[in-house]
Amino acid sequence: MKASISFPELQNIIAEKANQQIGFAFVDGKTVRISYPLNLGFIKKDISANLIIKELTGSDLLLQLDAGFGSDTMLTTVLGLLKGKVPEGLIEKRPDSHLLLHLGQIEQVQSVFEKVDVTDLHVLTEGLEVEGALK
């Protein structure tokens, strides 16, 4: 069984839930390019980085942020911007620019994991695709 979500759908969900405009673009089957518009009044620039899918274990998704030199600094900044906008404990910062997303803490996603054994997550040219089997 496969299910997918397009990048525009994902962008809309994030904008609605976290009030953040985040862009997504395909890089390869395990990597998506994310961008965030930085507006400091006199400075307007898109900040971007690659988000690499490392491992999916149960409802926990391990990702790595690759923004070149300064990835950890960028990660700390982004997590600071998201504080109070995403559920507490949803995102866990790990060493070497890794993030562990506890997807089971999102009510709608948790109900999916209760019914589906998710086995893989792929990046497609137009969005993300999840593979799994009904329990």
DSSP file (Angstrom, degrees, kcal/mol; ACC not computed):
  #  RESIDUE AA STRUCTURE BP1 BP2  ACC     N-H-->O    O-->H-N    N-H-->O    O-->H-N    TCO  KAPPA ALPHA  PHI   PSI    X-CA   Y-CA   Z-CA
    1    1 A M              0   0    0      0, 0.0   131,-2.2     0, 0.0     2,-0.4   0.000 360.0 360.0 360.0 138.3    0.0    0.0    0.0
    2    2 A K  E     -A  131   0A   0    129,-0.2     2,-0.3     2,-0.0   129,-0.2  -0.974 360.0-178.9-130.4 144.8    1.2    3.5   -0.9
    3    3 A A  E     -A  130   0A   0    127,-2.3   127,-3.4    -2,-0.4     2,-0.3  -0.988   9.7-167.8-137.2 147.1    0.1    6.9    0.1
    4    4 A S  E     -A  129   0A   0     -2,-0.3     2,-0.4   125,-0.2   125,-0.2  -0.929  14.0-159.4-136.1 160.1    1.5   10.3   -1.0
    5    5 A I  E     -A  128   0A   0    123,-2.3   123,-2.7    -2,-0.3     2,-0.1  -0.997  25.0-127.4-136.0 133.9    1.3   14.0   -0.2
    6    6 A S  E  >  -A  127   0A   0     -2,-0.4     4,-2.4   121,-0.2   121,-0.3  -0.394  22.7-114.9 -78.4 158.2    2.3   16.7   -2.6
    7    7 A F  H  > S+     0   0    0    119,-2.5     4,-2.8     1,-0.2     5,-0.2   0.910 116.8  52.8 -59.3 -43.2    4.7   19.4   -1.7
    8    8 A P  H  > S+     0   0    0      0, 0.0     4,-2.2     0, 0.0    -1,-0.2   0.901 109.7  49.2 -60.5 -38.8    2.0   22.1   -2.0
    9    9 A E  H  > S+     0   0    0      2,-0.2     4,-2.2     1,-0.2    -2,-0.2   0.933 112.7  47.4 -62.7 -45.1   -0.3   20.1    0.4
   10   10 A L  H  X S+     0   0    0     -4,-2.4     4,-2.3     1,-0.2     5,-0.2   0.902 110.8  51.6 -63.2 -42.3    2.5   19.8    2.9
   11   11 A Q  H  X S+     0   0    0     -4,-2.8     4,-2.4     1,-0.2    11,-0.3   0.902 110.0  50.0 -60.4 -41.7    3.4   23.5    2.6
   12   12 A N  H  X S+     0   0    0     -4,-2.2     4,-2.4     2,-0.2    -2,-0.2   0.895 109.5  50.4 -65.7 -40.8   -0.2   24.4    3.3
   13   13 A I  H  X S+     0   0    0     -4,-2.2     4,-3.0     2,-0.2     5,-0.3   0.932 112.8  46.2 -62.7 -45.7   -0.4   22.1    6.3
   14   14 A I  H  X>S+     0   0    0     -4,-2.3     4,-2.7     1,-0.2     6,-0.8   0.907 112.5  50.5 -64.2 -41.6    2.7   23.6    7.8
   15   15 A A  H  X5S+     0   0    0     -4,-2.4     4,-0.8     4,-0.2    -1,-0.2   0.902 115.9  42.9 -62.6 -40.4    1.5   27.2    7.1
   16   16 A E  H  <5S+     0   0    0     -4,-2.4    -2,-0.2    -5,-0.2    -1,-0.2   0.925 123.9  33.6 -71.6 -45.5   -1.8   26.4    8.7
   17   17 A K  H  <5S+     0   0    0     -4,-3.0    -3,-0.2    -5,-0.2    -2,-0.2   0.874 135.2  21.2 -82.2 -39.0   -0.5   24.6   11.8
   18   18 A A  H  <5S-     0   0    0     -4,-2.7    -3,-0.2    -5,-0.3    -2,-0.1   0.430  92.9-127.7-112.7  -1.7    2.9   26.3   12.5
   19   19 A N     << +     0   0    0     -4,-0.8     2,-0.4    -5,-0.6    -4,-0.2   0.877  67.6 128.0  55.0  40.7    2.3   29.6   10.7
   20   20 A Q        -     0   0    0     -6,-0.8     2,-0.9    -9,-0.1    -1,-0.2  -0.988  58.5-137.8-128.6 136.9    5.6   29.1    8.8
   21   21 A Q        +     0   0    0     -2,-0.4     2,-0.5    16,-0.1    -9,-0.1  -0.829  34.0 169.4 -93.9 104.5    6.1   29.3    5.0
   22   22 A I        -     0   0    0     -2,-0.9     2,-0.3   -11,-0.3    14,-0.2  -0.969  19.4-150.5-120.4 130.7    8.4   26.4    4.2
   23   23 A G  E     -C   35   0B   0     12,-2.8    12,-1.9    -2,-0.5     2,-0.4  -0.697   7.4-158.7 -99.6 153.0    9.2   25.4    0.6
   24   24 A F  E     +C   34   0B   0     -2,-0.3     2,-0.3    10,-0.2    10,-0.2  -0.977  11.5 174.7-131.3 143.6   10.0   21.9   -0.6
   25   25 A A  E     -C   33   0B   0      8,-1.6     8,-3.5    -2,-0.4     2,-0.1  -0.992  34.3-105.0-148.1 144.4   11.8   20.6   -3.7
   26   26 A F  E     +C   32   0B   0     99,-0.5     6,-0.2    -2,-0.3     3,-0.1  -0.422  39.1 159.7 -67.3 136.4   13.0   17.2   -4.9
   27   27 A V  E     -     0   0B   0      4,-1.8     2,-0.3     1,-0.6     5,-0.2   0.598  67.8 -37.6-117.1 -56.8   16.7   16.4   -4.8
   28   28 A D  E >  S-C   31   0B   0      3,-1.8     3,-1.2    96,-0.1    -1,-0.6  -0.894  76.3 -69.4-156.0-174.6   16.7   12.5   -4.8
   29   29 A G  T 3  S+     0   0    0      1,-0.3    94,-2.2    -2,-0.3     3,-0.1   0.631 132.9  26.4 -62.3 -15.8   14.7    9.6   -3.5
   30   30 A K  T 3  S+     0   0    0     92,-0.2    23,-3.2     1,-0.1     2,-0.4   0.302 113.7  72.9-125.5   5.3   15.8   10.2    0.1
   31   31 A T  E <   -CD  28  52B   0     -3,-1.2    -4,-1.8    21,-0.2    -3,-1.8  -0.981  49.4-176.6-132.2 133.1   16.5   13.9    0.0
   32   32 A V  E     -CD  26  51B   0     19,-2.3    19,-3.1    -2,-0.4     2,-0.5  -0.976  24.0-132.0-123.5 140.4   14.3   17.0   -0.1
   33   33 A R  E     -CD  25  50B   0     -8,-3.5    -8,-1.6    -2,-0.4     2,-0.4  -0.813  24.9-164.2 -91.0 124.8   15.5   20.6   -0.3
   34   34 A I  E     -CD  24  49B   0     15,-3.0    15,-2.1    -2,-0.5     2,-0.4  -0.858   4.6-169.2-109.2 146.0   13.7   22.8    2.2
   35   35 A S  E     -CD  23  48B   0    -12,-1.9   -12,-2.8    -2,-0.4    13,-0.2  -0.987   7.3-167.6-136.5 148.2   13.7   26.6    2.0
   36   36 A Y  E     - D   0  47B   0     11,-2.8    11,-2.9    -2,-0.4     2,-0.7  -0.995  24.3-126.8-135.6 125.3   12.6   29.3    4.5
   37   37 A P  E     - D   0  46B   0      0, 0.0     2,-0.6     0, 0.0     9,-0.3  -0.626  23.8-156.7 -76.9 116.5   12.1   33.0    3.7
   38   38 A L  E     + D   0  45B   0      7,-3.4     7,-2.4    -2,-0.7     2,-0.5  -0.823  14.0 179.0 -94.1 124.1   14.1   35.0    6.1
   39   39 A N  E     + D   0  44B   0     -2,-0.6     5,-0.2     5,-0.2     3,-0.1  -0.904  16.2 162.1-130.9 103.7   12.9   38.6    6.5
   40   40 A L        -     0   0    0      3,-3.1     2,-1.8    -2,-0.5     4,-0.1  -0.034  62.7-105.0-106.6  28.2   14.7   40.8    9.0
   41   41 A G  S    S+     0   0    0      2,-0.3    -1,-0.1     1,-0.2     3,-0.0  -0.546 117.1  34.7  84.8 -74.7   13.3   44.0    7.5
   42   42 A F  S    S+     0   0    0     -2,-1.8     2,-0.5     1,-0.1    -1,-0.2   0.607 118.0  59.0 -88.6 -13.4   16.4   45.2    5.7
   43   43 A I        +     0   0    0      2,-0.0    -3,-3.1     0, 0.0     2,-0.5  -0.972  58.3 173.7-120.7 121.1   17.5   41.6    4.8
   44   44 A K  E     +D   39   0B   0     -2,-0.5     2,-0.3    -5,-0.2    -5,-0.2  -0.976  20.2 142.4-125.7 117.7   15.3   39.3    2.8
   45   45 A K  E     -D   38   0B   0     -7,-2.4    -7,-3.4    -2,-0.5     2,-0.5  -0.994  48.0-120.0-154.3 144.4   16.8   36.0    1.7
   46   46 A D  E     -D   37   0B   0     -2,-0.3     2,-0.5    -9,-0.3    -2,-0.0  -0.775  26.0-155.8 -85.6 128.6   15.7   32.4    1.3
   47   47 A I  E     -D   36   0B   0    -11,-2.9   -11,-2.8    -2,-0.5     2,-0.3  -0.898  19.5-179.1-102.4 132.0   17.7   30.1    3.5
   48   48 A S  E     +D   35   0B   0     -2,-0.5     2,-0.3   -13,-0.2   -13,-0.2  -0.933  13.5 165.4-136.0 158.5   17.8   26.5    2.2
   49   49 A A  E     -D   34   0B   0    -15,-2.1   -15,-3.0    -2,-0.3     2,-0.4  -0.972  37.2-102.2-158.9 162.2   19.2   23.1    3.2
   50   50 A N  E     -DE  33  66B   0     16,-2.7    16,-3.2    -2,-0.3     2,-0.6  -0.790  24.6-155.5 -93.1 137.3   18.8   19.5    2.3
   51   51 A L  E     -DE  32  65B   0    -19,-3.1   -19,-2.3    -2,-0.4     2,-0.5  -0.966  13.7-160.1-113.6 116.0   16.8   17.2    4.6
   52   52 A I  E     -DE  31  64B   0     12,-3.0    12,-2.0    -2,-0.6     2,-0.6  -0.846  15.2-133.3-106.1 127.2   17.9   13.6    4.2
   53   53 A I  E     + E   0  63B   0    -23,-3.2    10,-0.2    -2,-0.5     3,-0.1  -0.681  32.4 168.0 -77.1 117.6   15.8   10.7    5.3
   54   54 A K  E     -     0   0B   0      8,-2.6     2,-0.3    -2,-0.6     9,-0.2   0.851  57.2 -13.6 -98.9 -46.3   18.0    8.4    7.3
   55   55 A E  E     - E   0  62B   0      7,-1.6     7,-3.2     2,-0.0     2,-0.5  -0.982  43.7-151.9-162.4 143.9   15.7    5.9    9.0
   56   56 A L  E     + E   0  61B   0     -2,-0.3     2,-0.5     5,-0.2     5,-0.2  -0.976  20.3 174.5-121.0 115.1   12.1    5.2    9.8
   57   57 A T  E >   - E   0  60B   0      3,-2.8     3,-2.5    -2,-0.5     2,-0.3  -0.949  63.9 -52.5-124.8 109.6   11.5    3.1   13.0
   58   58 A G  T 3  S-     0   0    0     -2,-0.5    60,-0.1    60,-0.3     0, 0.0  -0.476 121.6 -23.4  61.3-123.2    7.9    2.7   14.0
   59   59 A S  T 3  S+     0   0    0     -2,-0.3    44,-1.6    -3,-0.1    45,-0.6   0.231 118.3 100.3-102.8  13.0    6.6    6.3   14.2
   60   60 A D  E <   -EF  57 102B   0     -3,-2.5    -3,-2.8    42,-0.2     2,-0.5  -0.876  54.8-163.1-102.8 128.7   10.0    7.9   14.7
   61   61 A L  E     -EF  56 101B   0     40,-2.6    40,-3.1    -2,-0.5     2,-0.5  -0.949   5.2-153.9-115.6 119.5   11.7    9.4   11.7
   62   62 A L  E     +EF  55 100B   0     -7,-3.2    -8,-2.6    -2,-0.5    -7,-1.6  -0.829  21.4 175.7 -95.0 124.7   15.5   10.2   11.7
   63   63 A L  E     -EF  53  99B   0     36,-2.9    36,-2.8    -2,-0.5     2,-0.4  -0.860  21.2-145.9-124.3 157.5   16.5   13.0    9.4
   64   64 A Q  E     -EF  52  98B   0    -12,-2.0   -12,-3.0    -2,-0.3     2,-0.5  -0.996  11.4-143.7-125.5 132.5   19.8   14.8    8.8
   65   65 A L  E     -E   51   0B   0     32,-3.1     2,-0.6    -2,-0.4   -14,-0.2  -0.830  14.6-170.8 -94.1 126.2   20.0   18.4    7.9
   66   66 A D  E     +E   50   0B   0    -16,-3.2   -16,-2.7    -2,-0.5     3,-0.1  -0.908  28.0 144.4-121.7 103.3   22.8   19.3    5.4
   67   67 A A        -     0   0    0     -2,-0.6     2,-0.1     1,-0.6    -1,-0.1   0.021  60.8-116.7-120.8  23.9   23.3   23.0    4.9
   68   68 A G  S >  S+     0   0    0      2,-0.1     3,-1.2    -3,-0.0    -1,-0.6  -0.438  81.7   7.5  73.7-152.0   27.1   22.8    4.4
   69   69 A F  T 3  S+     0   0    0      1,-0.2    -3,-0.0    -2,-0.1     0, 0.0  -0.441 133.5  30.5 -62.6 130.0   29.3   24.4    7.0
   70   70 A G  T 3> S+     0   0    0     -2,-0.2     4,-2.5     3,-0.0    -1,-0.2   0.633  71.3 138.9  95.3  15.6   27.1   25.7    9.9
   71   71 A S  H <> S+     0   0    0     -3,-1.2     4,-2.6     1,-0.2     5,-0.2   0.911  73.6  50.2 -59.2 -43.7   24.4   23.0    9.7
   72   72 A D  H  > S+     0   0    0      2,-0.2     4,-2.3     1,-0.2    -1,-0.2   0.888 110.7  49.6 -63.7 -38.6   24.2   22.7   13.5
   73   73 A T  H  > S+     0   0    0      2,-0.2     4,-2.2     1,-0.2    -1,-0.2   0.923 112.1  47.8 -64.8 -44.2   23.9   26.4   13.9
   74   74 A M  H  X S+     0   0    0     -4,-2.5     4,-2.8     1,-0.2    -2,-0.2   0.913 111.1  51.6 -62.4 -42.0   21.1   26.6   11.3
   75   75 A L  H  X S+     0   0    0     -4,-2.6     4,-2.6     1,-0.2     5,-0.2   0.915 109.4  49.1 -61.6 -44.9   19.3   23.7   13.0
   76   76 A T  H  X S+     0   0    0     -4,-2.3     4,-1.8     2,-0.2    -1,-0.2   0.899 112.5  49.1 -61.6 -41.2   19.5   25.3   16.4
   77   77 A T  H  X S+     0   0    0     -4,-2.2     4,-2.0     2,-0.2    -2,-0.2   0.927 111.7  47.9 -64.2 -46.4   18.1   28.6   14.8
   78   78 A V  H  X S+     0   0    0     -4,-2.8     4,-1.7     1,-0.2    -2,-0.2   0.915 111.1  50.4 -63.1 -43.6   15.2   26.7   13.0
   79   79 A L  H  X S+     0   0    0     -4,-2.6     4,-0.9     1,-0.2    -1,-0.2   0.870 108.7  53.2 -63.2 -35.6   14.3   24.8   16.2
   80   80 A G  H >< S+     0   0    0     -4,-1.8     3,-0.5    -5,-0.2    -1,-0.2   0.898 108.1  50.1 -63.6 -40.7   14.2   28.1   18.1
   81   81 A L  H 3< S+     0   0    0     -4,-2.0    -2,-0.2     1,-0.2    -1,-0.2   0.818 111.5  49.2 -66.3 -30.8   11.8   29.6   15.5
   82   82 A L  H >X S+     0   0    0     -4,-1.7     3,-2.7    -5,-0.2     4,-1.1   0.602  80.8 120.6 -85.4 -11.7    9.6   26.6   15.8
   83   83 A K  T << S+     0   0    0     -4,-0.9    -3,-0.0    -3,-0.5     5,-0.0  -0.312  85.8  10.6 -58.0 128.4    9.4   26.7   19.6
   84   84 A G  T 34 S+     0   0    0      2,-0.5    -1,-0.3     1,-0.0    -2,-0.1   0.317 117.4  78.2  84.4  -8.5    5.9   27.1   20.7
   85   85 A K  T <4 S+     0   0    0     -3,-2.7    -2,-0.2     1,-0.1    -3,-0.1   0.604  94.4  42.4-105.9 -16.5    4.6   26.4   17.1
   86   86 A V  S  < S-     0   0    0     -4,-1.1    -2,-0.5   -68,-0.1     3,-0.1  -0.915 104.7 -80.7-124.5 154.9    5.0   22.7   17.1
   87   87 A P    >   -     0   0    0      0, 0.0     3,-1.8     0, 0.0     4,-0.4  -0.225  54.3-100.0 -56.2 140.7    4.0   20.2   19.9
   88   88 A E  T 3  S+     0   0    0      1,-0.3    -5,-0.0     2,-0.1     0, 0.0  -0.380 108.0  18.4 -59.6 133.4    6.6   19.9   22.7
   89   89 A G  T 3  S+     0   0    0      2,-0.3    -1,-0.3    -3,-0.1    13,-0.2   0.419  90.7 111.4  84.6  -1.4    8.8   16.8   22.3
   90   90 A L  S <  S+     0   0    0     -3,-1.8    12,-2.9     1,-0.2     2,-0.5   0.889  78.7  41.5 -69.6 -39.5    7.9   16.4   18.6
   91   91 A I  E     -G  101   0B   0     -4,-0.4     2,-0.5    10,-0.2    -2,-0.3  -0.944  69.0-169.8-117.0 125.2   11.4   17.2   17.4
   92   92 A E  E     -G  100   0B   0      8,-2.4     8,-2.7    -2,-0.5     2,-0.3  -0.960  18.2-137.0-116.0 121.4   14.5   16.0   19.2
   93   93 A K  E     -G   99   0B   0     -2,-0.5     6,-0.2     6,-0.2    -2,-0.0  -0.616  25.6-174.0 -78.6 132.5   17.9   17.4   18.2
   94   94 A R  E  >  -G   98   0B   0      4,-3.1     4,-0.8    -2,-0.3     3,-0.4  -0.746  32.2 -79.3-118.6 167.3   20.6   14.8   17.9
   95   95 A P  T >4 S+     0   0    0      0, 0.0     3,-0.8     0, 0.0    -1,-0.2  -0.165 107.1  31.6 -62.3 161.8   24.4   15.1   17.3
   96   96 A D  T 34 S-     0   0    0      1,-0.2   -31,-0.1   -32,-0.1   -25,-0.0   0.855 134.1 -60.3  58.9  42.9   25.8   15.7   13.8
   97   97 A S  T 34 S+     0   0    0     -3,-0.4   -32,-3.1     1,-0.2     2,-0.3   0.790  96.7 146.0  60.2  32.1   22.8   17.7   12.5
   98   98 A H  E <<  -FG  64  94B   0     -4,-0.8    -4,-3.1    -3,-0.8     2,-0.4  -0.751  31.2-163.0 -99.6 148.6   20.4   14.9   13.0
   99   99 A L  E     -FG  63  93B   0    -36,-2.8   -36,-2.9    -2,-0.3     2,-0.6  -0.984   8.2-153.6-126.8 139.2   16.7   15.3   14.0
  100  100 A L  E     -FG  62  92B   0     -8,-2.7    -8,-2.4    -2,-0.4     2,-0.6  -0.962  12.2-159.4-113.3 115.7   14.4   12.7   15.4
  101  101 A L  E     -FG  61  91B   0    -40,-3.1   -40,-2.6    -2,-0.6     2,-1.3  -0.844   8.5-152.5 -96.1 123.1   10.8   13.4   14.6
  102  102 A H  E >   +F   60   0B   0    -12,-2.9     3,-2.0    -2,-0.6   -42,-0.2  -0.687  20.8 175.6 -93.0  81.0    8.3   11.6   16.9
  103  103 A L  G >   +     0   0    0    -44,-1.6     3,-2.0    -2,-1.3     7,-0.2   0.752  68.3  72.9 -63.4 -26.1    5.5   11.5   14.4
  104  104 A G  G 3  S+     0   0    0    -45,-0.6    -1,-0.3     1,-0.3     6,-0.1   0.631  84.1  69.7 -63.8 -12.8    3.3    9.5   16.7
  105  105 A Q  G <  S+     0   0    0     -3,-2.0     2,-0.7   -46,-0.2    -1,-0.3   0.562  79.3  87.1 -81.9  -8.3    2.8   12.6   18.8
  106  106 A I  S <> S-     0   0    0     -3,-2.0     4,-3.0    -4,-0.2     3,-0.4  -0.846  79.0-141.9 -92.6 119.2    0.7   14.2   16.1
  107  107 A E  H  > S+     0   0    0     -2,-0.7     4,-1.6     1,-0.3    -1,-0.2   0.859  97.5  45.4 -50.6 -48.4   -2.8   13.0   16.7
  108  108 A Q  H  > S+     0   0    0      1,-0.2     4,-0.9     2,-0.2    -1,-0.3   0.868 116.6  45.6 -66.5 -36.5   -3.8   12.5   13.0
  109  109 A V  H  > S+     0   0    0     -3,-0.4     4,-2.2    -6,-0.2     3,-0.4   0.869 106.6  59.5 -74.8 -36.7   -0.5   10.7   12.2
  110  110 A Q  H  X S+     0   0    0     -4,-3.0     4,-1.5     1,-0.2    -2,-0.2   0.892 101.4  54.5 -58.6 -40.9   -0.8    8.5   15.3
  111  111 A S  H  X S+     0   0    0     -4,-1.6     4,-0.7    -5,-0.2    -1,-0.2   0.840 107.5  51.0 -64.9 -31.6   -4.1    7.1   14.1
  112  112 A V  H >X S+     0   0    0     -4,-0.9     4,-2.4    -3,-0.4     3,-1.1   0.935 108.3  50.7 -67.6 -46.7   -2.4    6.1   10.8
  113  113 A F  H 3< S+     0   0    0     -4,-2.2    -2,-0.2     1,-0.3    -1,-0.2   0.751 104.4  59.7 -65.0 -23.2    0.4    4.3   12.6
  114  114 A E  H 3< S+     0   0    0     -4,-1.5    -1,-0.3    -5,-0.2    -2,-0.2   0.781 118.2  29.3 -72.3 -26.1   -2.2    2.4   14.7
  115  115 A K  H << S+     0   0    0     -3,-1.1    20,-2.6    -4,-0.7     2,-0.4   0.646 119.9  52.2-106.8 -20.6   -3.7    0.9   11.5
  116  116 A V  E  <  -B  134   0A   0     -4,-2.4     2,-1.1    18,-0.2    18,-0.2  -0.964  66.3-141.6-126.6 134.2   -0.7    0.8    9.1
  117  117 A D  E     -B  133   0A   0     16,-3.5    16,-1.5    -2,-0.4     2,-0.3  -0.810  29.9-149.2 -89.3  98.8    2.8   -0.7    9.6
  118  118 A V  E     +B  132   0A   0     -2,-1.1    14,-0.3    14,-0.2   -60,-0.3  -0.558  24.0 172.9 -76.3 127.3    4.8    2.0    7.8
  119  119 A T  E     +     0   0A   0     12,-2.8     2,-0.3    -2,-0.3    13,-0.2   0.689  56.2   6.2-109.8 -24.5    7.9    0.5    6.1
  120  120 A D  E     -B  131   0A   0     11,-1.6    11,-2.6   -65,-0.1     2,-0.4  -0.996  47.7-150.9-159.6 158.3    9.4    3.3    4.0
  121  121 A L  E     -B  130   0A   0     -2,-0.3     2,-0.3     9,-0.2     9,-0.2  -0.996  20.9-174.1-134.5 126.9    9.3    7.0    3.1
  122  122 A H  E     -B  129   0A   0      7,-3.1     7,-2.6    -2,-0.4     2,-0.6  -0.878  23.5-129.6-121.7 153.1   10.4    8.2   -0.3
  123  123 A V  E     -B  128   0A   0    -94,-2.2     5,-0.2    -2,-0.3     2,-0.2  -0.910  28.8-169.2 -98.3 125.1   10.9   11.7   -1.9
  124  124 A L        -     0   0    0      3,-3.6     3,-0.4    -2,-0.6   -96,-0.1  -0.641  38.3-103.0-105.2 167.6    9.1   11.9   -5.2
  125  125 A T  S    S+     0   0    0      1,-0.2   -99,-0.5    -2,-0.2     3,-0.1   0.820 123.0  31.4 -60.8 -29.4    9.5   14.8   -7.7
  126  126 A E  S    S-     0   0    0      1,-0.1  -119,-2.5  -101,-0.1     2,-0.3   0.473 130.9 -45.8-109.6  -2.6    6.1   16.2   -6.7
  127  127 A G  E    S-A    6   0A   0     -3,-0.4    -3,-3.6  -121,-0.3     2,-0.3  -0.954  74.1 -46.1 172.4-153.5    6.0   15.2   -3.0
  128  128 A L  E     -AB   5 123A   0   -123,-2.7  -123,-2.3    -2,-0.3     2,-0.4  -0.872  38.1-158.4-114.7 146.5    6.5   12.4   -0.4
  129  129 A E  E     -AB   4 122A   0     -7,-2.6    -7,-3.1    -2,-0.3     2,-0.4  -0.991   2.0-159.5-128.3 133.7    5.3    8.8   -0.6
  130  130 A V  E     -AB   3 121A   0   -127,-3.4  -127,-2.3    -2,-0.4     2,-0.4  -0.917   5.7-158.7-111.3 135.3    4.8    6.4    2.3
  131  131 A E  E     +AB   2 120A   0    -11,-2.6   -12,-2.8    -2,-0.4   -11,-1.6  -0.903  29.4 127.7-111.7 144.0    4.8    2.7    1.9
  132  132 A G  E     - B   0 118A   0   -131,-2.2     2,-0.3    -2,-0.4   -14,-0.2  -0.976  44.4-113.4-172.0-177.4    3.2    0.3    4.4
  133  133 A A  E     - B   0 117A   0    -16,-1.5   -16,-3.5    -2,-0.3     2,-0.1  -0.982  36.3-103.2-134.4 145.0    0.8   -2.6    5.1
  134  134 A L  E       B   0 116A   0     -2,-0.3   -18,-0.2   -18,-0.2   -19,-0.1  -0.407 360.0 360.0 -64.5 142.2   -2.4   -2.7    7.0
  135  135 A K              0   0    0    -20,-2.6    -1,-0.1    -2,-0.1   -19,-0.1   0.452 360.0 360.0 -81.6 360.0   -2.1   -4.3   10.5
